[in-house]
Amino acid sequence: MSTVSENTRRATFVEELRKLPAFFRRDLLVMWSYRLAFFTDWLNLLMQVVVFFFVGRIVNPGQLPTYGGTRATYMEFVVIGIAVTSFMQISLGRVVTAIRAEQLQGTLEALLLTPTAPTTLQLGSVVYELAYVPLRMLIFLALATSLFGVSFTYSGLLPALTVLLVLIPFVWGLGVMSVAGVLTFRRGIGVVGFGATALTLSSGTYFPISVLPPWLESLARLNPITMAVQSIREALIGGAGWAQTWPTTLVLIPIGFVSMAAGIVAFRLALGRERRRGTIGLY
């Protein structure tokens, strides 16, 4: 009996996994159908770098931290910060806007009535970003190197990507919690944007967190985005290897699981509430 049950669960799991490529294909086609928005995203990203290129000329290099004994230039410092926090903002925003778009189009209720697990719907909404955003980060760093003469230690690329990957569950969990808020309060995207901005500003993306007031600096050091940005800078600027980035990875893994579990629970509670009230389709 237990063997039959185990086989059923395994077959169900495999069936759910087979649905993920359909989500990926849908989001890829949607993205490519809006080519202007796709290329404008890249243009906006490069414009940020141009702005900070000139800002870097008035920054005192002595105020910037060292990584592995190497003093970072402001461009090296900020480009890595922008790459990581852009990943966070895009992934977080995509999870929320995907559900919000279904609400506005009137297809959310129909989608939830399909024999697809809620977790599959949540993962499917970000599977495109899981493939696209790390590639976007690599291309962005390559462009910064070729256009602005930024220098990175690419021997630290794999440890840096590992840190980025273990950050995904944390960001996904925040996104799913935000989706629960959107299901419950309808127009909660502004709160999501505020939260993303707060996480970004306290992560040391644009300036070292050492310039913050002591109490705020202590809080900023607890920000998982700060941990990831600092570790990736250590890898790409200071040439840190697995031994140096592994402690951050070990910290981010349980944080990611807690965030993901909290998001799934919040989403299920919000979904159950809306189903009982018959208000899933309202926006």
N, C-alpha and C positions, 0 to 999 in steps of 0.2 A: 504493500500500500504506500509506504514511504517512498519507494523507488518510483512508483507512478507519479506521486506528487512532485518529487524532485524533477522528474523528466518534464512534467507540465510547466513547472516554474522556469526550467531552462529554456523550453520552447517559447514561452511567453517573453522571456528576456531577449532571446535572439530575434523574435518578431518585432519587438520594440526597437531594437538596434537597427533593423532593416529600414525603419521609417526615417532615420536621421538623414540619409542621403537625399531624400525627397525635400526635407526642410532646407538642406544646403543648396540644392538646385533651385528651389523657389527663390531663396534670398539672393542667390547669384544672379538670376534672371531679372529680379526686381531691381537690384543695384545697377546692373548693366543697362536696363531700360531707361535709367535716369543718368545718362553719361555725363551731362553737365554737372550734376551734383557730385558725381564720383570724382571728376577732375578738379572741381572747385575745392573739395576737401583737401586734396594734395596741394593746391595753390595756397589755401589758407595756412596749411602747415608750414610751407616754405616761407610764406610771408612772416610768420612768427619768428622763424630763424633769422630772417633778414633784420627784423626789428632788434632782436637780441644780439645780433652781430654788432650793431652800432651801440647798443647799451653796454656791451662788453668793453667798449673803448673807454668808458668813463668809470669802470669798476676797478678798484684797487686790487691788483692780483694778490697782494699780501693778505687780503681778507678771505681768500678762498682756501678751502681745506686741501690737504695733501692726501693722496691715495697711494699706498705702497711706496711712500717716499717721493712721489711725483706730484708737483704742484699743478693742479688743474687750471687750465685757462677757463675763462667764463663761458666760452662757447662749448667746450667739452662738458663743462658742468651742466649747463642749461639744456643742451641738446639731448642728453640722456634723460634728464628730468621730463622734458617734453615728450619724448618717445614713450616713456613708461606711463605717465599720467594720461596721455592721449589714449593709450590702450585701455586704461581704467575707465575713462569718460565714455569712449565709444562702446565698450562692452556693457557698462552699466546702463547707458542710454538706450542701447538696442533692446535689452531685455524688457525694459519698460515700454518703449514705443511700439514694440511688436504687439504686445497685448492691447495697448491703447488703440492701435490701428485697427485691430480686430473688433474692438468695441465700436469705433466710429463707423466702420463698414457694415456693422450688424452681423458679422460672421462669428463672433466669439462664442455665442451659445451653440451654434451649429458645430463649431470645432470641438467644443468640450463634450458634445454628445457622441462624437466618434469614439470607437473602441481604442482610444489611445490614452496611455497613462499620463496623468498631470506632469510627472517628472520628465517624461519624454517630450511633452510640449514645451516645458521650460528649457530643457537642454537643446531641443531643436531650434528654439528662438535665438540661440547664441552659437550654434555649431559653425555657421559661416564665419563669425568673428573669430572663433578659435583657430581657424585656418588663416584668415585674412590678416588679422592684426599683428601677429608675430612677423609675418612676411612684410607687412607695411613698416614695421619697426626696423627690420634689416635694411630695406630699401632706403628708408629715411636716413639711417646712419651712414649708408654708402653715399647718398647724395650730399649729406653734410660734409663728409670727408672730401669728396671730389670738388664741391663748389666753394667751400669755405675753409678748406685746409685744416679741418679738425682732425686730430690724430687720436686713434684708439688702439688699444692692445687687443688684437683680435684673437689672441690665444685664450683670452678670457671669455670668448663668445659663448661657448657651450655652458659654462657655469652661469653666465648671465641669463641665457635662455631658460635654464632650469629654474632659476629664481622666478622668472616671469611666469613660467608654467604653473608653479606651485602657488602663485598669486591668484590664478584664475578662479579656484573655488571660493576664495574670499570675495572677489568682485561679483561672481555669479550669485553668491548668497545674498549680497546686498541688493543686487538687481531683483531677485525673486521676492525679497522682503518689500521692495519698492512696488513690485507688481501687486502684492497683497494690498498695499495701501491704495493703489489705483483702483483695484476692484471694489474696495470698500468706500473710498472717498471720491472716486471718479476722476477728479482733476487734481491729482497729487504730484504731477510731473515737476512743478516748480520746486517742491520740497526736495525732489531727487536732484535737481540741478544745484540747489543750495548745498546739499550734502556733498556732492561731487566737488564743488568749489572749495568747501571747507577742508576736505581731505587733501585736495591738491595744494592749497596754500600752506597747509601744515606739514607737507611732505618734504620740504626743502627742494622743490622743483626749480624755483626761480632764484632762491637765495638760501644760504646756509642756515639751518635752524639755530645755529649758535647766536644769531643776531636777535632772536626772539627773547622776550622776558623769560627769566628762569622758570617760572611756573608753567608758561606756555611751551617752553622748550621741552620740559619733562613730559608734558602731554603729547607733544609732537613725536617724541621718541617711541611712544607706544603705538603710533599709527602704522599699521602694516605696510601702507604705501611708502612711508619713510624708510622702513626697514628694507624694502625691495629696492628702492631707488639708491640707497646708500650702498647696498651690496653689489648692485649692477655697476655702479660707478667704480667700486673697488676692483671689479673684474675687468672692466673695459678701459679704465684709466690707469689703475695701479697694477694691472696684470695679475690680480688675485686668482688663485686656482680653486679647485674643489675644497681643499682644506679650509680656506678662508670663507667661502660662501656657504659651506655646508651648515654651520650653526644657524644662519638666517633661514635656510631651507627647513631645518628641523623645527624652527619656531613657527614659520608660516604654514606648515602642513596642518597642525591641529587647529590653528586659527581658521584656516580655510574650511575644515570639516565642521567646526562649530557654526561658522557663518552659513555654510550650505545647509546644514541641518535646520538651523533657525529659519532660513528662507523657505525651505520645503514645508515646515510645520505652519509657518505664517500663511503661506499660499493655500494650503489645504484648509486651514481654518476660515480664511476669507472666502474661498470657493464654496465651502459647506454653508457658510452664512448666506451667501448670495443665492445659492440653490434653494435653501429653505424659504427665503423671502421672495423667490421668483424674480430677482432683479439683475441677473447676470447680463442681460442684453441692454440694460440701461446705461447711459453715459452722460 
